[in-house]
Amino acid sequence: MSNRKKLIVVGGGASGFFCAVNAAQQNPELDVLILEKTNKLLSKVKVSGGGRCNVTHYSEAVNDMIDAYPRGKNFMKKSLYRFSSQDTQNWFLIRGVQLKVESDGRMFPESDKSQSIIDCLMQEAEKYNVDIRMQHEVLHINKLESGFLLEVKHGMDAAEKIHADFICIATGGFSKEAGFDWLKELGIDIEPPVPSLFTFNILDNKLHQLMGVASADTIVKIPTLKLQERGPVLITHWGLSGPAVLKMSSRAAKELHELDYTFEVSVNWAPEFHESTMLELIKTKRIEIARQLVGNKNPFDIPGRLWNYLLEKSAIKPDTSWANIPSAASNLLAKHICNDVYNVKGKTTFKEEFVTAGGVKVDAIHQATLESKLIPGLYFSGEVLNVDGITGGYNFQHAWSSGWIVAEDITTKMTSVES
């Protein structure tokens, strides 16, 4: 009889693939099988970063990154010491994929194509004989005296049963708690999921007409939660998006869910100023550029279409000279530049890049190995865990780190058995 062991990875996303290829490479006597429920592999890798794939975030020390994880900060500190952003860069570089860093710290393949990452992972899977089966849904996992028996459904075929010595659950997050029912059957503790990384819906048709306008440096606040983020903001045909908004949605994911995504958001379009200092500057400009028309002269580095929108909100016509701006209108303009308040009614998420807060509780696993405390041989990696990061490559880094840690622990177990 064969003494070969089998690892089944449930999920064909970034973390599942990374676990599979590393486990297969490190353990020639291990059979590795990926079971993917859909007909797509590495789908988030493909669409991330507008099709460029934001692989990780540049950092020189673990502490540079841990604040980027609203949930699982302490967990990620341990994980990043095991497999860091630098380790990710080196892993891909060794395999011929050079990463580059952008001014905001995001890292992409030099090709600017997510396909470079997909091809690399697929080549590793082929090189180390990782078996990949798509449209295979795991219905049940039964713990045996030795290993596991998985009940797996493929299309219209009758469910088959597959034996495994190790299992890594890398399914990603589920939008509804019912998606975790098959894990709850095993006694796994689940934190109910809520959306993270979403945009703010605002019912303002005039704002929607500014679709595509981007402000490079903006402060976004949710006053009731005493939270703020600074960074680029993009105006869309449904409201506000961009890195500052997405980061805010991640940090406040649970609180905004409890508010049913109905709240006030304040935007400062000139973050070096607040209302009083902006008002003083406007008064100065009324003297310095008195004869110039406000619609033609925007001294605050605000995009032109947005500037005219703010003028309209402040009851100032574009053909008004700076000297003739009424005092009351000056007050309104200072307010709308530095404290532009909107009523948010709902959110917009993107299916392909959907991220959840929630999942398998980290206190249900051994954080050094990611193995279940309850069921030896059962591991979890990636977004299925109650760990998530803000936008900027942090969620992919969690995927790589956790996948690698699982592979390493299986290697340790295989080595100890052989010796």
C-alpha positions in Angstrom: 0.0 0.0 0.0 1.1 3.6 -0.7 2.3 5.7 2.2 1.5 8.9 0.4 -0.5 11.5 2.3 -3.2 13.7 0.7 -3.9 17.4 1.3 -7.2 18.8 0.0 -7.4 22.5 -0.4 -11.0 23.7 -0.6 -11.0 26.9 -2.7 -9.1 27.9 -5.8 -8.3 31.5 -4.8 -5.0 33.2 -3.9 -4.6 31.7 -0.5 -5.7 28.2 -1.5 -3.3 28.2 -4.5 -0.4 29.5 -2.4 -1.0 26.8 0.2 -1.2 24.1 -2.4 1.8 24.9 -4.5 4.1 25.5 -1.4 2.9 22.2 0.2 3.4 20.3 -3.0 6.9 21.8 -3.6 8.0 21.1 0.0 6.6 17.6 0.2 7.2 15.3 -2.9 5.4 12.5 -1.0 2.2 14.6 -0.6 -0.6 14.5 -3.1 -2.3 17.9 -3.3 -5.8 18.5 -4.7 -7.6 21.8 -5.1 -11.4 21.7 -5.1 -13.0 24.8 -6.5 -16.7 25.3 -6.4 -17.0 27.6 -9.4 -15.7 27.4 -12.9 -13.1 30.2 -12.2 -9.7 30.0 -10.6 -7.9 33.0 -9.0 -10.8 35.3 -9.8 -9.9 38.0 -7.3 -6.3 37.9 -8.5 -7.5 38.6 -12.0 -9.6 41.7 -11.2 -7.6 43.2 -8.3 -6.2 46.6 -8.9 -8.1 47.1 -12.1 -6.6 44.0 -13.6 -3.1 44.8 -12.5 -3.2 42.8 -9.2 -2.2 44.7 -6.1 0.0 41.8 -4.8 1.1 43.2 -1.5 2.0 46.5 0.2 5.6 47.6 0.5 7.0 47.5 4.1 10.4 47.1 5.7 9.1 46.0 9.1 6.1 44.1 10.3 4.9 47.1 12.4 4.5 49.1 9.2 1.6 46.9 8.2 -0.4 45.7 11.3 -2.5 48.9 11.7 -3.9 48.2 8.2 -5.9 45.2 9.7 -9.1 46.4 11.5 -9.8 42.8 12.5 -7.1 40.4 13.3 -4.3 42.9 14.0 -2.5 40.7 16.6 -3.0 37.6 14.5 -1.5 39.3 11.5 1.5 40.5 13.5 2.4 36.9 14.2 1.7 35.8 10.6 3.8 38.6 9.1 6.8 37.7 11.2 6.5 34.2 9.6 5.9 35.3 6.0 6.2 39.1 5.4 5.7 41.4 2.4 9.4 41.0 1.7 9.0 37.2 1.6 6.2 37.6 -0.9 8.3 39.8 -3.1 11.2 37.3 -2.9 8.9 34.3 -3.6 7.6 35.8 -6.8 11.0 37.2 -7.8 12.6 33.7 -7.6 9.9 32.5 -10.0 10.5 35.3 -12.5 7.9 37.8 -11.4 9.4 41.2 -10.4 7.2 43.4 -8.3 7.3 47.2 -8.4 6.3 49.7 -5.7 4.1 52.8 -6.3 4.2 56.0 -4.4 1.4 55.0 -2.0 3.1 51.7 -1.2 1.0 49.4 -3.3 3.0 46.7 -5.2 2.1 45.3 -8.6 3.9 43.0 -11.1 6.2 45.0 -13.4 4.0 43.9 -16.3 1.0 45.7 -14.8 -1.0 42.6 -15.6 -2.6 40.2 -13.1 -2.1 37.4 -15.6 1.6 37.4 -14.6 0.6 36.3 -11.1 -1.9 33.9 -12.3 0.5 32.3 -14.8 3.2 32.0 -12.1 0.8 30.2 -9.7 -0.5 27.9 -12.4 3.0 27.0 -13.6 3.9 26.1 -10.0 0.8 24.0 -9.7 1.7 22.1 -12.9 5.3 21.8 -12.0 4.5 20.1 -8.7 1.5 18.0 -10.0 -1.2 19.8 -8.0 -4.5 18.3 -9.1 -7.1 21.0 -9.8 -10.8 20.1 -10.0 -13.3 22.9 -10.8 -17.1 22.9 -10.2 -16.5 20.6 -7.3 -18.5 21.6 -4.2 -17.7 20.2 -0.8 -21.0 19.4 0.9 -19.8 17.7 4.1 -16.5 16.9 5.9 -16.5 13.9 8.2 -13.7 13.4 10.7 -12.4 9.9 10.7 -10.1 8.1 13.2 -7.4 8.7 10.7 -7.9 11.7 8.4 -11.1 12.9 6.8 -13.8 11.9 4.3 -15.2 14.7 2.1 -18.5 14.5 0.3 -18.1 16.3 -2.9 -20.6 17.2 -5.6 -19.7 17.8 -9.3 -22.4 19.1 -11.5 -25.3 16.7 -11.9 -23.1 13.7 -11.0 -23.8 11.8 -7.8 -21.7 13.0 -4.8 -18.4 11.2 -4.4 -16.4 10.7 -1.3 -12.7 11.6 -1.2 -10.3 10.8 1.6 -7.8 13.4 2.9 -5.1 13.4 5.6 -5.1 17.2 5.7 -7.6 19.8 4.7 -7.1 23.5 4.2 -10.3 25.6 4.0 -9.5 28.6 1.7 -13.0 29.4 0.4 -12.8 33.1 0.9 -15.6 34.9 2.8 -19.3 34.4 2.5 -21.7 37.3 2.3 -24.2 35.5 4.5 -23.7 33.5 7.7 -25.5 30.5 6.1 -22.5 30.1 3.9 -20.6 28.8 6.9 -23.2 26.2 7.9 -21.1 23.3 6.7 -18.3 24.5 8.9 -20.6 25.1 11.9 -21.6 21.4 11.6 -18.0 20.6 12.6 -18.2 22.8 15.7 -16.2 25.7 14.2 -16.9 29.1 15.8 -18.0 31.7 13.3 -18.1 35.5 13.6 -21.2 36.6 11.5 -20.0 38.3 8.3 -20.6 41.8 7.2 -19.3 43.6 4.1 -16.0 45.4 4.1 -14.4 47.6 1.4 -17.5 49.3 -0.1 -18.4 52.7 -1.5 -21.0 55.2 -0.1 -24.3 55.7 -1.9 -25.5 59.3 -1.9 -28.8 60.5 -3.3 -27.6 63.7 -4.9 -28.1 64.0 -8.7 -25.9 67.0 -9.0 -23.0 65.2 -7.3 -23.6 62.2 -9.6 -23.1 64.5 -12.6 -19.4 64.9 -11.4 -18.9 61.2 -12.1 -15.2 60.5 -12.7 -13.9 63.6 -10.8 -11.1 62.6 -8.5 -9.6 64.6 -5.6 -6.1 63.5 -4.9 -5.9 64.6 -1.3 -9.1 64.6 0.8 -10.2 64.0 4.4 -13.3 61.8 4.9 -15.0 61.8 8.3 -17.9 60.0 9.9 -18.5 62.3 12.8 -20.8 60.1 14.8 -18.1 57.4 14.9 -15.2 59.9 15.4 -13.4 58.3 12.5 -11.5 59.8 9.6 -9.3 58.8 6.7 -7.1 60.8 4.4 -6.4 60.1 0.7 -7.9 60.2 -2.8 -11.6 60.3 -3.3 -13.5 59.4 -6.5 -17.0 60.7 -7.3 -19.1 58.1 -9.0 -22.6 58.0 -10.5 -23.9 56.6 -7.1 -21.8 58.6 -4.6 -18.3 58.5 -3.2 -15.5 56.0 -3.7 -11.7 55.9 -3.9 -9.1 54.8 -1.4 -10.1 57.1 1.5 -13.7 55.9 1.3 -12.8 52.2 1.0 -10.4 52.4 3.9 -13.1 54.1 6.0 -15.6 51.4 5.1 -13.2 48.7 6.2 -12.3 50.3 9.5 -16.0 50.9 10.3 -17.5 47.8 8.6 -19.4 46.5 11.7 -20.5 49.9 12.9 -21.9 50.9 9.5 -23.7 47.6 9.2 -25.4 48.3 12.5 -26.4 51.7 11.2 -27.9 50.0 8.1 -25.6 52.1 6.0 -27.5 55.3 6.8 -25.2 58.0 8.2 -23.6 61.4 7.6 -20.2 61.7 6.0 -18.1 64.9 6.0 -15.6 65.6 3.3 -12.7 68.2 3.4 -11.7 68.9 -0.1 -8.7 71.0 1.1 -7.3 69.0 4.0 -4.6 71.5 4.9 -7.3 73.9 6.1 -10.4 73.9 8.4 -13.4 76.2 8.1 -12.0 79.2 10.0 -8.6 79.2 8.2 -10.3 78.7 4.9 -12.6 81.6 5.5 -9.6 83.8 6.3 -7.9 82.7 3.1 -11.1 83.4 1.1 -11.1 86.9 2.6 -7.5 87.4 1.5 -8.2 86.2 -2.0 -11.1 88.7 -2.3 -8.4 91.4 -2.0 -5.5 89.7 -3.8 -7.5 88.6 -6.9 -10.4 91.0 -6.5 -11.2 91.4 -10.2 -10.9 87.8 -11.3 -14.0 85.7 -11.7 -14.4 82.9 -9.2 -15.3 80.4 -11.9 -12.1 81.1 -13.7 -9.7 81.3 -10.7 -9.6 78.4 -8.3 -6.7 78.9 -5.8 -7.3 75.8 -3.8 -6.2 73.0 -6.2 -9.7 71.6 -6.4 -10.8 69.9 -9.7 -12.6 72.4 -11.9 -16.0 70.6 -12.1 -16.0 70.0 -8.4 -15.1 73.7 -7.7 -18.1 74.9 -9.8 -20.3 72.4 -7.9 -19.1 73.8 -4.6 -19.7 77.4 -5.8 -23.3 76.5 -6.8 -23.9 74.9 -3.4 -22.7 78.2 -1.8 -25.0 80.3 -4.0 -22.1 81.9 -5.9 -22.3 82.3 -9.6 -19.2 81.5 -11.6 -19.2 85.0 -13.2 -19.0 86.7 -9.8 -15.7 88.5 -9.2 -13.8 87.6 -6.0 -14.3 91.1 -4.6 -18.1 90.8 -5.0 -18.6 87.5 -3.1 -21.1 88.3 -0.3 -19.9 87.6 3.3 -22.7 85.0 3.8 -21.6 83.2 0.6 -18.0 83.3 1.7 -19.0 81.5 4.9 -20.9 78.9 2.9 -18.0 78.3 0.6 -15.5 77.8 3.4 -18.0 75.3 5.0 -18.5 73.4 1.7 -14.8 73.2 1.0 -13.8 72.0 4.5 -16.9 70.4 5.9 -19.0 69.2 2.9 -21.7 67.0 4.5 -23.6 64.2 2.7 -26.3 61.8 3.8 -25.2 58.3 2.9 -28.1 55.9 2.1 -26.7 52.4 1.3 -23.5 51.0 -0.1 -22.1 49.5 -3.3 -19.9 46.4 -3.3 -18.2 44.7 -6.2 -18.8 41.0 -6.5 -15.4 40.1 -7.9 -13.5 42.1 -5.2 -16.0 41.4 -2.4 -14.3 41.4 1.0 -16.0 40.5 4.3 -15.4 41.2 8.0 -16.2 38.0 9.8 -15.6 34.3 9.4 -13.8 31.6 11.4 -12.8 33.1 14.7 -9.1 33.3 15.2 -9.3 32.0 18.7 -10.7 28.8 17.3 -7.3 28.0 15.6 -3.7 27.7 16.7 -2.4 31.0 15.5 1.1 29.7 15.0 0.0 26.9 12.6 -3.6 27.9 11.6 -4.8 24.4 12.5 -8.1 24.0 14.2 -7.9 23.6 18.0 -10.9 21.3 17.8 -10.0 19.1 14.8 -6.3 18.2 14.2 -5.4 18.2 10.5 -8.0 20.8 9.6 -6.6 24.2 8.6 -7.9 27.6 7.5 -6.3 30.3 5.4 -7.2 33.6 3.7 -10.4 35.5 4.0 -12.4 32.6 5.4 -10.8 33.7 8.7 -12.1 36.7 10.7 -9.2 38.8 9.4 -9.4 41.6 6.9 -7.4 44.6 5.8 -7.9 48.0 4.3 -7.4 48.5 0.5 -3.8 48.6 -0.7 -2.5 45.0 -1.0 -3.1 44.0 2.6 -5.7 41.3 2.0 -3.6 39.6 -0.6 -0.6 39.6 1.9 -2.9 37.9 4.4 -3.7 35.3 1.7 0.0 34.6 1.0 1.1 34.6 4.6 -1.7 32.3 5.8 -1.4 29.9 2.8 2.4 29.6 3.4 2.0 29.0 7.2 -0.4 26.1 6.6 1.9 24.6 4.0 4.9 24.9 6.4 3.1 23.2 9.2 2.0 20.3 7.0 5.6 20.0 6.0 6.7 19.9 9.6 4.1 17.1 10.3 5.2 15.1 7.2 8.9 15.4 8.2 8.2 14.3 11.8 6.4 11.2 10.6 9.2 10.3 8.2 11.8 10.7 10.9 
